[in-house]
Amino acid sequence: MRSALFLAPFDELADPHVVVRLAAAAEEAGWDGVFLWDHVRWRAPVQAVADPWILLSAMACATERVRLGPMVTPLARRRPAKVARETATLDRLCGGRLTLGVGLGDDAFGEEWSRFGEETDPRARAGLLDSALDVLTAAWSGEAYGVPFLPRPVQDPLPVWVAGLPGKRAPLRRAARFQGFVPVNLQHPDQVAEIAADLRDLRGGELGDLAVALERDVDPAPYAAAGATWVLTELGPGSSIADARAVIRGYRT
């Protein structure tokens, strides 16, 4: 099982210089990936929020091996053509290390949909997500909207991990079209075993990537035994620079 830092770029971790140094330190310590939350707002007491795409570009220049990406970006609030350009460029900048996490997003944690006039209906957002994924798939192949989309990403295919709640079938069906699945709000390793079985059924026996986000004091071993291929050690809202450094130092010790 591979291991990644999973950082919310809020408050102390909203400083781009800090996040870039942490990504480089994680690579040096042996971590396999560094992924960032993608939000424009979060509920109090969080105040400072950094843009993950700018951070990822800087992280790409400061690292050579770790996988990078937003985990996850809500495509319903993004212009698909812009995301296609961003992802292709970022994948080339980092030498083929981008993993794109995608999901519906949720207004509950920061009202970042309702306050900014974005689509709040989950069904409508699901339709926008699927449409955007179709555009990205076409653009990464070299053409979308009837025009060339070049340069293409280094990776073919560029890995896409789809997020979804355990027990929901639609996100699993969506994930079966791509390379990975990220269950949201996991409560128990048994849920991972059920998800793994469903994904194998949908993919004709193949699992793909199954990435679980866990708090730093949770033992990942039962989740790995249940089928997880990645564990994302979560440093969410309220995490400090000292917290991140401690987690990095504690890797596989």
Secondary structure, DSSP 8 states (H G I E B T S, - for coil): -EEEEEE--BGGGG-HHHHHHHHHHHHHHT-SEEEE---S---TT---B--HHHHHHHHHHH-SSSEEEES-EEGGGS-HHHHHHHHHHHHHHTTS-B-EEEE---GGGT-TTTTTT----HHHHHHHHHHHHHHHHHHHHTEETTEE--S--SSSS--EEEEE-TT-HHHHHHHTTSSEEEESS---HHHHHHHHHHHHHHTTT---EEEEEEETTS-SHHHHHHT-SEEEEEE-TT--HHHHHHHHHTTT-
